[in-house]
């Protein structure tokens, strides 16, 4: 069965350029930013632009697509001004996804910065409930490396965010990032550790809630809480860990997005080809 895999590509020069960049690396799905990832600005898209983007994706067989939210979003914050900025930004990204025909918007839940875990989790749920998630768009919570007061490191924390939200269940999902899971302490390399990881997903979230995989190797040791991505096979997860992931029947239908550094060792094309080599 064909694997659905692509990478995070730039929209510099226009949406058609993103399609071309994806095609150049051999991707058949993809991820983009809807604005600058380190600012609050989100681009506004016209209906015609969205229709053209969808047409080109269909023509090139690149589906689904994901919008990755800006890194500034923090729904766990106790600060009302940052909470409102985060909500407004996420709403703009959700609206952009609807215009562009993009199926998913993924965001990092945020950090409670001292208000406490339970308060932060409930704040995230409150934020989700204030969003108007468009039809045909699903909002995805991404697991985190867990550094400091960051929330979302465990499947249980993600479960609690979803559980406290009153938003219809089908409008919310989860994106699993391998580097983040490894940094948070999950063992993706040994067979036993990986099966434990799958079991925790099943028990705490349910496999049906996992919609997208971010595949990134990790520069640091397991449990480091450091979010330093590496090219596939060059880090601490290595071929053994990624072989477990891409051959798990529980994940076989999920779109895979690469966010590897694409440095001098291996570009996206090489990372993608390496993943295909590991697929049995």
VOPAGU-2260 file (C-alpha; in pm, 1 decimal, decimal comma):
REM VOPAGU-2260
SITE   aa  ch    i         X         Y         Z
SITE  UNK   A    0       0,0       0,0       0,0
SITE  UNK   A    1     128,6     347,1     -89,4
SITE  UNK   A    2     252,5     549,6     204,4
SITE  UNK   A    3     123,7     905,9     249,3
SITE  UNK   A    4     432,0    1115,3     317,7
SITE  UNK   A    5     554,6    1468,0     259,2
SITE  UNK   A    6     734,0    1752,5     431,2
SITE  UNK   A    7     685,5    2099,2     569,7
SITE  UNK   A    8     748,0    2329,6     273,4
SITE  UNK   A    9     773,0    2704,8     228,5
SITE  UNK   A   10     492,0    2907,7      68,6
SITE  UNK   A   11     740,8    3178,1     -34,4
SITE  UNK   A   12     650,6    3294,2    -382,8
SITE  UNK   A   13     294,6    3164,5    -363,4
SITE  UNK   A   14      94,3    2851,0    -292,4
SITE  UNK   A   15     184,6    2701,5    -629,6
SITE  UNK   A   16     550,1    2712,3    -525,3
SITE  UNK   A   17     468,5    2500,9    -219,9
SITE  UNK   A   18     314,6    2239,8    -449,7
SITE  UNK   A   19     626,1    2245,4    -669,2
SITE  UNK   A   20     859,5    2212,7    -370,4
SITE  UNK   A   21     660,1    1917,1    -245,0
SITE  UNK   A   22     671,5    1750,8    -586,5
SITE  UNK   A   23    1049,0    1805,7    -607,4
SITE  UNK   A   24    1107,4    1596,4    -294,2
SITE  UNK   A   25     858,9    1325,5    -393,0
SITE  UNK   A   26     593,2    1416,0    -136,4
SITE  UNK   A   27     224,0    1331,0    -174,5
SITE  UNK   A   28      94,6    1531,8     123,3
SITE  UNK   A   29     233,2    1834,4     303,3
SITE  UNK   A   30     247,7    2101,5     568,5
SITE  UNK   A   31     280,6    2480,4     550,4
SITE  UNK   A   32     268,5    2791,0     766,8
SITE  UNK   A   33     -15,9    3032,8     693,3
SITE  UNK   A   34     205,1    3325,5     789,7
SITE  UNK   A   35     536,2    3388,9     960,4
SITE  UNK   A   36     584,7    3124,8    1233,8
SITE  UNK   A   37     753,2    3363,9    1476,8
SITE  UNK   A   38     504,2    3649,5    1447,8
SITE  UNK   A   39     128,2    3689,1    1496,8
SITE  UNK   A   40      64,8    3766,5    1130,1
SITE  UNK   A   41    -147,2    3525,1     929,3
SITE  UNK   A   42    -191,1    3573,2     556,1
SITE  UNK   A   43    -540,6    3624,2     419,3
SITE  UNK   A   44    -634,7    3413,1     120,7
SITE  UNK   A   45    -893,7    3473,9    -146,9
SITE  UNK   A   46   -1146,0    3206,5    -241,0
SITE  UNK   A   47    -994,8    3181,4    -590,8
SITE  UNK   A   48    -648,8    3121,7    -442,8
SITE  UNK   A   49    -788,1    2842,6    -228,0
SITE  UNK   A   50    -962,1    2679,9    -522,1
SITE  UNK   A   51    -644,6    2694,0    -729,7
SITE  UNK   A   52    -440,0    2544,8    -444,9
SITE  UNK   A   53    -686,2    2257,8    -408,3
SITE  UNK   A   54    -695,1    2197,4    -783,1
SITE  UNK   A   55    -314,5    2181,5    -801,3
SITE  UNK   A   56    -297,8    1946,8    -502,5
SITE  UNK   A   57    -553,8    1715,1    -660,8
SITE  UNK   A   58    -367,5    1727,8    -990,6
SITE  UNK   A   59     -37,0    1637,5    -823,2
SITE  UNK   A   60    -192,6    1389,0    -579,2
SITE  UNK   A   61     -88,5    1586,9    -270,3
SITE  UNK   A   62    -348,3    1531,2      -0,5
SITE  UNK   A   63    -401,6    1597,2     285,1
SITE  UNK   A   64    -231,5    1921,9     388,8
SITE  UNK   A   65    -166,5    2065,1     734,3
SITE  UNK   A   66    -122,2    2424,1     851,8
SITE  UNK   A   67     122,8    2444,7    1141,7
SITE  UNK   A   68      28,6    2722,4    1380,5
SITE  UNK   A   69     271,9    2995,4    1481,0
SITE  UNK   A   70     510,3    2912,0    1764,9
SITE  UNK   A   71     379,2    3207,2    1967,7
SITE  UNK   A   72      37,9    3051,9    2038,0
SITE  UNK   A   73      -9,6    2961,2    2404,4
SITE  UNK   A   74    -359,7    2861,1    2512,9
SITE  UNK   A   75    -232,6    2748,2    2854,6
SITE  UNK   A   76    -120,8    3097,0    2957,0
SITE  UNK   A   77    -276,4    3268,2    3259,6
SITE  UNK   A   78    -219,7    3605,6    3086,4
SITE  UNK   A   79    -545,8    3722,5    2929,2
SITE  UNK   A   80    -379,8    3936,6    2660,6
SITE  UNK   A   81    -161,1    3647,0    2538,5
SITE  UNK   A   82    -461,0    3412,8    2555,4
SITE  UNK   A   83    -665,8    3647,3    2333,1
SITE  UNK   A   84    -377,3    3695,2    2087,6
SITE  UNK   A   85    -337,0    3317,8    2069,7
SITE  UNK   A   86    -707,6    3265,2    2007,2
SITE  UNK   A   87    -721,0    3531,0    1735,8
SITE  UNK   A   88    -415,1    3387,3    1564,0
SITE  UNK   A   89    -544,2    3029,8    1575,1
SITE  UNK   A   90    -883,3    3142,6    1445,5
SITE  UNK   A   91    -714,5    3317,2    1151,7
SITE  UNK   A   92    -519,1    2999,0    1076,9
SITE  UNK   A   93    -836,0    2789,3    1093,0
SITE  UNK   A   94   -1010,0    3031,6     857,9
SITE  UNK   A   95    -710,4    3018,4     621,0
SITE  UNK   A   96    -731,7    2638,1     625,6
SITE  UNK   A   97   -1099,8    2653,6     531,1
SITE  UNK   A   98   -1028,1    2890,9     239,8
SITE  UNK   A   99    -735,5    2680,9     114,6
SITE  UNK   A  100    -912,4    2346,2     157,7
SITE  UNK   A  101    -646,6    2240,4     411,3
SITE  UNK   A  102    -771,7    1956,0     629,4
SITE  UNK   A  103    -577,2    2011,2     952,5
SITE  UNK   A  104    -441,1    2289,6    1172,3
SITE  UNK   A  105    -187,0    2170,1    1429,8
SITE  UNK   A  106     -70,7    2370,5    1732,3
SITE  UNK   A  107     145,9    2332,2    2040,4
SITE  UNK   A  108     -88,7    2352,7    2343,4
SITE  UNK   A  109     135,5    2588,3    2540,4
SITE  UNK   A  110     290,6    2641,2    2882,4
SITE  UNK   A  111     110,5    2724,1    3207,0
SITE  UNK   A  112     405,1    2943,5    3325,2
SITE  UNK   A  113     329,3    2886,5    3691,0
SITE  UNK   A  114     -49,4    2865,1    3708,0
SITE  UNK   A  115     -26,5    2486,7    3748,9
SITE  UNK   A  116     -90,6    2182,3    3533,5
SITE  UNK   A  117    -463,9    2145,0    3597,9
SITE  UNK   A  118    -531,7    2515,9    3552,5
SITE  UNK   A  119    -329,8    2517,3    3229,3
SITE  UNK   A  120    -506,9    2210,6    3089,9
SITE  UNK   A  121    -848,8    2363,6    3160,2
SITE  UNK   A  122    -738,9    2692,4    3006,9
SITE  UNK   A  123    -644,4    2510,2    2685,2
SITE  UNK   A  124    -985,5    2340,2    2678,5
SITE  UNK   A  125   -1152,5    2678,8    2736,3
SITE  UNK   A  126    -957,0    2821,2    2443,5
SITE  UNK   A  127   -1052,0    2536,5    2211,7
SITE  UNK   A  128   -1417,5    2594,6    2298,2
SITE  UNK   A  129   -1391,4    2962,5    2203,5
SITE  UNK   A  130   -1268,8    2877,0    1853,6
SITE  UNK   A  131   -1499,6    2842,1    1556,6
SITE  UNK   A  132   -1352,4    2537,2    1384,0
SITE  UNK   A  133   -1473,7    2543,2    1021,6
SITE  UNK   A  134   -1645,3    2253,5     852,9
SITE  UNK   A  135   -1395,0    2008,6     696,4
SITE  UNK   A  136   -1111,0    2135,2     919,8
SITE  UNK   A  137    -983,3    1946,1    1224,8
SITE  UNK   A  138    -781,6    2112,7    1501,5
SITE  UNK   A  139    -488,0    1899,3    1616,5
SITE  UNK   A  140    -306,1    1917,0    1949,5
SITE  UNK   A  141      60,3    1825,3    1914,7
SITE  UNK   A  142     246,2    1636,4    2186,8
SITE  UNK   A  143     540,5    1828,3    2329,7
SITE  UNK   A  144     891,6    1763,0    2459,6
SITE  UNK   A  145     771,9    1874,4    2803,6
SITE  UNK   A  146    1037,6    2126,0    2898,8
SITE  UNK   A  147     959,1    2362,1    3186,4
SITE  UNK   A  148     587,7    2426,6    3229,2
SITE  UNK   A  149     500,0    2311,0    2876,0
SITE  UNK   A  150     187,4    2095,6    2866,3
SITE  UNK   A  151     113,5    1803,4    2634,7
SITE  UNK   A  152     416,1    1582,7    2697,1
SITE  UNK   A  153     206,6    1275,9    2783,5
SITE  UNK   A  154     -89,0    1113,0    2615,1
SITE  UNK   A  155    -274,1    1161,0    2944,0
SITE  UNK   A  156    -230,2    1539,9    2934,4
SITE  UNK   A  157    -355,9    1552,7    2575,3
SITE  UNK   A  158    -651,2    1334,7    2678,4
SITE  UNK   A  159    -739,6    1574,9    2959,3
SITE  UNK   A  160    -731,6    1877,3    2726,2
SITE  UNK   A  161    -973,6    1704,4    2489,5
SITE  UNK   A  162   -1189,1    1570,8    2774,9
SITE  UNK   A  163   -1237,5    1914,4    2933,5
SITE  UNK   A  164   -1330,2    2075,6    2601,1
SITE  UNK   A  165   -1696,1    2079,9    2501,4
SITE  UNK   A  166   -1614,2    2115,4    2131,6
SITE  UNK   A  167   -1757,5    1823,2    1929,8
SITE  UNK   A  168   -1520,2    1528,1    1947,9
SITE  UNK   A  169   -1481,4    1496,2    1572,2
SITE  UNK   A  170   -1343,9    1853,2    1547,2
SITE  UNK   A  171   -1036,4    1778,0    1764,0
SITE  UNK   A  172    -752,7    1533,4    1705,0
SITE  UNK   A  173    -387,9    1472,0    1789,3
SITE  UNK   A  174     -61,7    1498,7    1595,7
SITE  UNK   A  175     221,3    1280,4    1726,3
SITE  UNK   A  176     574,0    1418,3    1688,6
SITE  UNK   A  177     841,8    1150,2    1727,1
SITE  UNK   A  178    1119,5    1385,0    1844,4
SITE  UNK   A  179     887,3    1531,1    2108,0
SITE  UNK   A  180     775,2    1186,0    2225,3
SITE  UNK   A  181    1136,4    1070,2    2254,9
SITE  UNK   A  182    1234,3    1389,3    2440,3
SITE  UNK   A  183     941,7    1339,3    2678,7
SITE  UNK   A  184    1072,3     993,7    2768,7
SITE  UNK   A  185     885,9     753,5    2542,0
SITE  UNK   A  186    1090,7     458,8    2415,8
SITE  UNK   A  187    1029,9     431,0    2041,3
SITE  UNK   A  188    1334,5     213,6    1974,0
SITE  UNK   A  189    1290,3    -112,5    2163,3
SITE  UNK   A  190    1000,2    -336,5    2061,1
SITE  UNK   A  191     868,3    -348,2    2416,3
SITE  UNK   A  192     895,9      28,8    2464,3
SITE  UNK   A  193     723,5     100,9    2134,3
SITE  UNK   A  194     438,2    -136,8    2216,7
SITE  UNK   A  195     398,2      39,6    2552,3
SITE  UNK   A  196     379,8     370,6    2365,6
SITE  UNK   A  197     107,3     235,6    2136,4
SITE  UNK   A  198     -80,7      95,7    2433,3
SITE  UNK   A  199     -74,2     431,9    2608,9
SITE  UNK   A  200    -213,5     598,9    2296,9
SITE  UNK   A  201    -491,5     340,8    2278,1
SITE  UNK   A  202    -584,3     371,3    2644,9
SITE  UNK   A  203    -551,9     747,5    2692,7
SITE  UNK   A  204    -653,3     893,8    2355,9
SITE  UNK   A  205    -767,9     620,0    2121,2
SITE  UNK   A  206    -603,4     548,1    1787,8
SITE  UNK   A  207    -888,8     716,2    1602,3
SITE  UNK   A  208    -782,7    1053,4    1747,6
SITE  UNK   A  209    -434,7    1035,4    1590,7
SITE  UNK   A  210    -463,1    1212,4    1255,0
SITE  UNK   A  211    -105,7    1308,6    1155,9
SITE  UNK   A  212     251,3    1197,9    1234,5
SITE  UNK   A  213     547,3    1436,3    1245,8
SITE  UNK   A  214     857,8    1223,2    1183,2
SITE  UNK   A  215    1176,7    1379,1    1318,0
SITE  UNK   A  216    1486,3    1218,2    1466,8
SITE  UNK   A  217    1625,1    1362,7    1790,6
SITE  UNK   A  218    1965,5    1511,0    1860,2
SITE  UNK   A  219    1935,1    1440,0    2234,4
SITE  UNK   A  220    1892,5    1135,4    2455,3
SITE  UNK   A  221    1550,9    1001,5    2552,4
SITE  UNK   A  222    1386,1    1198,8    2831,0
SITE  UNK   A  223    1603,1    1507,3    2771,0
SITE  UNK   A  224    1298,5    1734,7    2723,5
SITE  UNK   A  225    1497,7    1900,9    2442,8
SITE  UNK   A  226    1326,1    1965,3    2111,0
SITE  UNK   A  227    1617,6    1939,9    1867,8
SITE  UNK   A  228    1518,5    1773,8    1541,2
SITE  UNK   A  229    1762,8    1561,9    1342,1
SITE  UNK   A  230    1752,3    1401,4     999,3
SITE  UNK   A  231    1606,4    1050,7     991,9
SITE  UNK   A  232    1862,7     795,1    1107,0
SITE  UNK   A  233    2114,0    1053,5    1230,9
SITE  UNK   A  234    1974,9    1089,2    1581,6
SITE  UNK   A  235    1890,3     895,5    1895,3
SITE  UNK   A  236    1571,2     739,5    1758,1
SITE  UNK   A  237    1755,4     598,9    1458,3
SITE  UNK   A  238    1650,7     347,6    1196,4
SITE  UNK   A  239    1525,3     100,7    1454,4
SITE  UNK   A  240    1277,9     347,1    1602,0
SITE  UNK   A  241    1152,9     472,6    1266,9
SITE  UNK   A  242    1118,5     117,7    1138,0
SITE  UNK   A  243     885,7      50,4    1432,4
SITE  UNK   A  244     680,6     359,6    1350,4
SITE  UNK   A  245     643,6     325,9     972,8
SITE  UNK   A  246     565,8     -45,5     993,6
SITE  UNK   A  247     312,3     -27,2    1278,1
SITE  UNK   A  248     -27,0    -125,5    1142,6
SITE  UNK   A  249    -180,3     118,1    1393,1
SITE  UNK   A  250     -21,4     406,7    1198,6
SITE  UNK   A  251     -30,4     271,2     844,1
SITE  UNK   A  252    -305,4     500,0     711,1
SITE  UNK   A  253    -176,4     819,8     871,1
SITE  UNK   A  254     -15,5    1102,3     671,5
SITE  UNK   A  255     351,7    1149,0     762,7
SITE  UNK   A  256     507,1    1496,1     767,0
SITE  UNK   A  257     883,2    1543,5     785,4
SITE  UNK   A  258    1015,1    1845,5     975,0
SITE  UNK   A  259    1378,4    1738,3     961,5
SITE  UNK   A  260    1642,9    2013,1     945,7
SITE  UNK   A  261    1734,6    1945,2     581,2
SITE  UNK   A  262    2093,2    2038,6     655,5
SITE  UNK   A  263    2402,6    1928,9     463,7
SITE  UNK   A  264    2363,4    1565,4     568,6
SITE  UNK   A  265    2024,1    1503,6     415,8
SITE  UNK   A  266    1758,3    1716,9     249,7
SITE  UNK   A  267    1387,8    1639,7     263,2
SITE  UNK   A  268    1414,5    1421,5     -46,1
SITE  UNK   A  269    1681,0    1201,8     116,8
SITE  UNK   A  270    1486,1    1185,2     443,7
SITE  UNK   A  271    1171,4    1084,0     258,1
SITE  UNK   A  272    1352,9     817,8      58,1
SITE  UNK   A  273    1509,4     684,4     378,7
SITE  UNK   A  274    1165,8     643,9     537,0
SITE  UNK   A  275    1046,2     454,1     228,2
SITE  UNK   A  276    1347,3     222,7     257,5
SITE  UNK   A  277    1248,5     141,1     615,5
SITE  UNK   A  278     892,7      54,2     515,5
SITE  UNK   A  279     864,3    -324,4     488,7
